[in-house]
Amino acid sequence: MTTMETLTKLQKKDIKLIGKFVEVYCKGRHGATERQSFSLPAGLGERRLCLECSEFMRYAVTRRIKCPLEAEKPSCKKCRTHCYNKANLAKVKEIMAYSGMKLMLRGRLDYIWHYFF
């Protein structure tokens, strides 16, 4: 994958954020499914995810790292060029909606800021 030196501050932030959202979604939607550690790149930590969510997370990290608009990166929601294929774009919208509500109810408004803005 990519080394820590080549990830920008924004890439690291976005990868940590999507990791948290996917972890909340996985725990809520796939609670009974066995989960394993998924290591985020560049020493950004680990998330406990099922196989399905690990595969999505691997895809999401790869797409974020390869984003062609890095210099002017808007939030994915407002981006003019979507990096995700249609199936994964629908999946990330589902994940963000589900996790956003859960995190907001837990008082984690700092995570929600990224979703709305």
N, C-alpha and C positions, 0 to 999 in steps of 0.2 A: 504494500500500500504506500502511503506517503509518510515521510519522516516528519518529526516534530518541527524541524527548522523550516519546512516548506508550507506548513499550515499557517494561514493568517490568523490574527486575533478573532476576526469575524467568523471564519470557518470553524475555529474551535468553539466559539460561543454557540453557533448554529448546530453543530454536531452534538454538543452537550444538551442543548435544548430539545432536539428531536429525540435524543436518547431518553430523556426524562418523560416526554410525552408518550413514546412507544412503551416504556416500562409501565406507566400508569394504565395505558390501554390494555396491555398484555395481562396485567394482574387482574383488571376488572372484567375483561372479556374472556380470558382463557385461564381463569383462576385455578381450575382443577388440573390443567395440563402441566406436565413436568417442565420446569424451566432450568436453564443453565446460564452460566456467566457468559456475557458477550462483552468483549473488551473493545472499548472505543479507541480509535487511533490516537497516537501522540500522547499516550499516558493520561487521557482525559477521564479515566475511570472505567468502571464496569457496570453493566445493567443485567438484571435477571430477566431473561426472555425465553419464551417457548421457541421451538424450531421455526414456526411460521413468522413470528415477529423478528427473530434473528435474521432470517433471510431478507425481510423487508428492510431491516436496519442496515444490513450490509449494502443493499441497493441504495438506500437513502444517503449513506455516508459517501459512497462512490460518486453519486450524482452531485452531492454538495461540493466535494473536492474538485470535480471536473466542471463546475459551473463556469460558463464562458463570460459571464458578466461580473466577475469578481471586483473589478475596479469601481463599478457603479451599482453594486448588488442591492436591489430592493428586497423587501420580504418576498418570499416565494408567492404569496397570495397576490401580490401586486406586480409580479414579474411579467414582462411581455413575451418571454420565451420560457416555456415550461420544460424543465429538464426531465421530468418523469413521464413515462408512458401513460396512456389513459387509465389502465387498471391501477397502477400505483398512485396516480394523481387522485383517483377516487378514494383509494385506501388512506392516503395521507390526510385527506379532508375528513374522513371518518375518524381517524386517530386524533386529529387536532380538535375536532368538535367534542368528542367523548372526553378526552383528557383535559381539555380546556375547562370544561364544566366541572370536572372533578377537582382540578387544582384551584379553581376559583372558589369552590365551596370549602376548600381547605385553607383559604386565605392566601394562596400563592399568586398574588396579583402580578408579581414580577415576571412570571412565566407567561401570563396572559397578555402582557404588554406587547410581546412579540407577535402574538396571534392577531391582534387587532390593528397594530400599527407596524 
